[in-house]
Amino acid sequence: MRKIAFLSLVLLVLASPAVLAGEKSELPEGQAMTAIEVTGMSCGSCCTKVETAVAELDGVVKVKADYDKGVAMVVYEMEKVDVDQIVETINTKTSFKAKAPEKTS
């Protein structure tokens, strides 16, 4: 059930990048958005810890964590930071466990 909710969220975000990017329908050139699965969050304070840690990375534009869905949505500048660095930051700077999205080919 949790995987279905996560996949639904990912599809929603992919269909509408404006979720975190403000009113624009597309992200600016050089930016990307990703959904990172985060386990262990159980409250708003947990989300704040994840958001604070990720926001400190150079190149992160916006981050919003949701403990109900177990996901952190991150908009970032691709030339400055990558998904692996974001995942590593969550795993080392918080008590939560993050997992990079599976790559599709």
N, C-alpha and C positions, 0 to 999 in steps of 0.2 A: 504494500500500500504506500509506503514511504517513497519507494522508487517511482511509483506512478505519479505521485505529487511532485517529486523533483523533476521528472521528465516533462510534466505539464508546465511547470514553471519555466523550464528551459525553452520549450516551444513558444510559450507566450513571450518571453524576452526576445527570442530570435525573430519573432514576427513583429515586434515593436520595440526597436532600440531606444525609443523615447522614454522608456521606463526610468532610466537613470540619467539620460542625457539632456533632460529638460524638455523644452517644447520642440526641439529640432527633431525631424523625422529620421535623420541620419547622423552618425557620429562624424566628427571632423576627420579629415584625412590624417592618417597616422595613429588614430585611436582605435581601440578594440574594446569589446565588452565580453566578459565571460562569467559563467555561473560556476562557483567553486563549492563543492559539497563540504560542509563543515559539521562534524558530529560533536556532541557534548554540550551544545548550547541549550540552555533551559529557560532563559529569561532575557529581558531587555538589557540588563547589565552585561550579560554574556555577549550580546550583539555589540554593545559599545566597546568591549575589550577587543573584539575582532576588528571592528571598524577603525579603532584608534591605531592598532598595530599596523594594519594595511595602509592606512592613510599616511603614515610616516614614510612610506617608500617613495623615493623620487620617481615621478612618472605616473603615480596613481592620481586620477582625476576625481573619481567619486567611488564610494563604496557603501553598500547598504547590506547589512546582514539581517536574516530572518530566522529566528530560532524555531518557529513552527515548521518551516519548510526545510530547515537544515541547510541553508545555502547563503553564500555571500556573493552578491552581484558586484562586479568590479569593472569600472571603466578606466582604462590605462593607456599611456602612450607607449606604443610598441617598441620604439627605439630606446626607451629608457628602462623599461622593466618588462619581464615576461611572466607568464602564468606560473612557471616553476618557482620563481622568486617569491611570488605572492603566497603560494602554498607553503613554501619553506618558512616564510615569516609567520604565518598563522601557526604552524607546527612548532616553531621554536620560541616565539614571543608570547604565546598564549597557552592555556592548558587544553585547548581544543585540537581536534585532528582534522586536517583539511586534505582533500583529495582532488587532484587535477581532473578536469573533465576528460573523458575518453576522446581520443582523436579519431575523427572519421576520415576515410580516404575515398 
